[in-house]
Amino acid sequence: MITAIQPTISYGRTAQSGFLTTATDLDPYPYQVGYGNRFATEAIPGTLPQGRNTPQKCKYDLFSEQLNGTPFVSARSSQQHAWFYRIRPSVAHRPVTMSVDNPNLAASFAVSNLSTKFLPRDQSWGAFPIPDDSDPVDFVQGLKTIGGHGDAMIKEGLAVHTYTANLSMGKTAFCNNDGDFLILPQQGRLDIQTEFGHLMVRPGELVVIPAGIRFKVKLPDGSARGYIQEIFGTHYELPELGPVGSNGMAMPRDFEYPVASFDVDQTTWTIVVKLAGRLFEYEQEHTPFDVVAWHGNYAPYKYATEKFVNSATVEKEQSDPSIYCVLMAKSKTPGVALTELLVFTPRWSVTTNSFRPPYYHRNVCTELMGMIYGEWKGSATLLEPGGLTYEPSLMPHGESYERWREATTTELLPERINENTLAFMLHISGHIALTDFALEKSGTLHEIQANFWDGFDGGFTKHIDQIDRDLDSAGLDGLRRTDKAQEAKEIEGE
């Protein structure tokens, strides 16, 4: 019997564009994804020139403009820059003048700076207060420096700030020429418009805005509070994965970048510039957010910390906290980080015969911890959402005696920790100077508990008999035997 040959049926489809995220109730904007990619995006199709960056005449009479984040003569692997195609060039503005200064900003942390102090003691602050409605404060006015080291003018070091605000920025944009901002909202979303496009950043996300990028901040939830780490002369990058392999920790595909978006606006705008911790300003008769298309790899981005992939020990001991690193920045010392951002998210704790709380420690790095939401279980420092703790370089820290006793006697069972909690640490190489604002003006600095560590009981001396037996079994003199021998000699001498 002859069977008719059935025609081959095939199915398929081809993607029509690259991947973009979709809007949510909390974030109306789409994003490109992929850490460190060289993106190309245009709000009007066909705007980007092909095969060149500076054609004799750009489409629609746009202006081509480059923004460099690294010097021209840099290793190819480290080159960061972007090309804009905009309605008016950035140079079209009025003269630069001094702005209303923010006295709580700092960018130099030398020992000679009398407004900062290096202190070898731990400190903690409660939640930094948000201004009353009767006192309108925008993002720039609400910046306050907690501490730092190095100097923005020699492009080395960093600063740690907090921000509190209750006013959107209107027709004002901010440009930070000192360093890269890593912003961690704690209360209230930040609706950030940049030259590259829009980013909506909520508590639980972070956003990085590299130096030299103009942006404005609107407050869709009415008020906002959060933390900022600013680095000088370098850029954030993903940490090396080492034996973790090719997957884990903060994965590159989870970093989100804005798509091109422009406004047509020929009204007066004010651009505020931060340089050496001082504020300057200039006016221009057009919006700074007029980029119709851009391409490059020097751009702002955001990341949702709940996407972090925890990797910790599953049998015994403790992993070093660097296993929780999302982003780091290199120092000028080869192989040494300037700073690392660590996040503490919900995970399992399952180790056996191990001390599970943070061990007693003297760290060459300074540890600054903040909390986005939840409750921190540490017993030695007061940490609350919106607050901060400070452990100076090489100074001892750890848990209370009660916490130690509990951790060394309790039955160890698998348990979930950090549920409904998000805390972070800035793990900073070297010493940190604290500002006058942090030590005298913040109003939230906790008093040091002078007798907190007095209750430690050295249990070693309760085991002298057992220790002597163990020493005797090893053929060694016991601890008390030396005392008895000395007593015998004294008696003979009499």
Rosetta blueprint (number, residue, H / E / L):
1 M L
2 I L
3 T L
4 A L
5 I L
6 Q L
7 P L
8 T L
9 I L
10 S L
11 Y L
12 G L
13 R L
14 T L
15 A L
16 Q L
17 S L
18 G L
19 F L
20 L L
21 T L
22 T L
23 A L
24 T L
25 D L
26 L L
27 D L
28 P L
29 Y L
30 P L
31 Y E
32 Q E
33 V E
34 G L
35 Y L
36 G L
37 N L
38 R L
39 F E
40 A E
41 T E
42 E E
43 A L
44 I L
45 P L
46 G L
47 T L
48 L L
49 P L
50 Q L
51 G L
52 R L
53 N L
54 T L
55 P L
56 Q L
57 K L
58 C L
59 K H
60 Y H
61 D H
62 L L
63 F E
64 S E
65 E E
66 Q E
67 L E
68 N E
69 G L
70 T L
71 P L
72 F L
73 V L
74 S L
75 A L
76 R H
77 S H
78 S H
79 Q L
80 Q L
81 H E
82 A E
83 W E
84 F E
85 Y E
86 R E
87 I L
88 R L
89 P L
90 S L
91 V L
92 A L
93 H L
94 R L
95 P L
96 V L
97 T E
98 M E
99 S L
100 V L
101 D L
102 N L
103 P L
104 N L
105 L L
106 A L
107 A L
108 S E
109 F L
110 A L
111 V L
112 S L
113 N L
114 L L
115 S L
116 T E
117 K E
118 F E
119 L L
120 P L
121 R L
122 D L
123 Q E
124 S E
125 W E
126 G L
127 A L
128 F L
129 P L
130 I L
131 P L
132 D L
133 D L
134 S L
135 D L
136 P L
137 V L
138 D L
139 F L
140 V L
141 Q L
142 G L
143 L E
144 K E
145 T E
146 I E
147 G E
148 G E
149 H E
150 G E
151 D E
152 A H
153 M H
154 I H
155 K L
156 E E
157 G E
158 L E
159 A E
160 V E
161 H E
162 T E
163 Y E
164 T E
165 A E
166 N L
167 L L
168 S L
169 M L
170 G L
171 K L
172 T E
173 A E
174 F E
175 C E
176 N E
177 N L
178 D L
179 G L
180 D E
181 F E
182 L E
183 I E
184 L E
185 P E
186 Q E
187 Q E
188 G L
189 R L
190 L E
191 D E
192 I E
193 Q E
194 T E
195 E L
196 F L
197 G E
198 H E
199 L E
200 M E
201 V E
202 R L
203 P L
204 G L
205 E E
206 L E
207 V E
208 V E
209 I E
210 P L
211 A L
212 G L
213 I L
214 R E
215 F E
216 K E
217 V E
218 K E
219 L L
220 P L
221 D L
222 G L
223 S L
224 A E
225 R E
226 G E
227 Y E
228 I E
229 Q E
230 E E
231 I E
232 F L
233 G L
234 T L
235 H L
236 Y E
237 E E
238 L L
239 P L
240 E L
241 L L
242 G H
243 P H
244 V H
245 G L
246 S L
247 N L
248 G L
249 M E
250 A L
251 M L
252 P H
253 R H
254 D H
255 F E
256 E E
257 Y E
258 P E
259 V L
260 A L
261 S L
262 F L
263 D L
264 V L
265 D L
266 Q L
267 T L
268 T L
269 W E
270 T E
271 I E
272 V E
273 V E
274 K E
275 L E
276 A L
277 G L
278 R E
279 L E
280 F E
281 E E
282 Y E
283 E E
284 Q E
285 E L
286 H L
287 T L
288 P L
289 F L
290 D L
291 V E
292 V E
293 A E
294 W E
295 H E
296 G E
297 N L
298 Y L
299 A L
300 P L
301 Y E
302 K E
303 Y E
304 A E
305 T H
306 E H
307 K H
308 F L
309 V E
310 N L
311 S L
312 A L
313 T L
314 V L
315 E L
316 K L
317 E L
318 Q L
319 S L
320 D L
321 P H
322 S H
323 I H
324 Y H
325 C E
326 V E
327 L E
328 M E
329 A E
330 K E
331 S L
332 K L
333 T L
334 P L
335 G L
336 V L
337 A E
338 L E
339 T E
340 E E
341 L E
342 L E
343 V E
344 F E
345 T L
346 P L
347 R E
348 W E
349 S E
350 V L
351 T L
352 T L
353 N L
354 S L
355 F L
356 R L
357 P L
358 P L
359 Y L
360 Y L
361 H E
362 R E
363 N L
364 V L
365 C E
366 T E
367 E E
368 L E
369 M E
370 G E
371 M E
372 I E
373 Y E
374 G L
375 E L
376 W L
377 K L
378 G L
379 S L
380 A L
381 T L
382 L L
383 L L
384 E L
385 P L
386 G L
387 G L
388 L E
389 T E
390 Y E
391 E E
392 P L
393 S L
394 L L
395 M L
396 P E
397 H E
398 G L
399 E L
400 S L
401 Y H
402 E H
403 R H
404 W H
405 R H
406 E H
407 A H
408 T H
409 T H
410 T L
411 E L
412 L L
413 L L
414 P L
415 E E
416 R E
417 I E
418 N L
419 E L
420 N L
421 T L
422 L E
423 A E
424 F E
425 M E
426 L E
427 H E
428 I E
429 S E
430 G E
431 H L
432 I L
433 A E
434 L E
435 T E
436 D H
437 F H
438 A H
439 L H
440 E H
441 K H
442 S L
443 G L
444 T L
445 L E
446 H L
447 E L
448 I L
449 Q L
450 A L
451 N L
452 F L
453 W L
454 D L
455 G L
456 F L
457 D L
458 G L
459 G H
460 F H
461 T H
462 K H
463 H H
464 I H
465 D H
466 Q H
467 I H
468 D H
469 R H
470 D H
471 L H
472 D H
473 S H
474 A L
475 G L
476 L L
477 D L
478 G L
479 L H
480 R H
481 R H
482 T H
483 D H
484 K H
485 A H
486 Q H
487 E H
488 A H
489 K H
490 E H
491 I H
492 E H
493 G H
494 E L
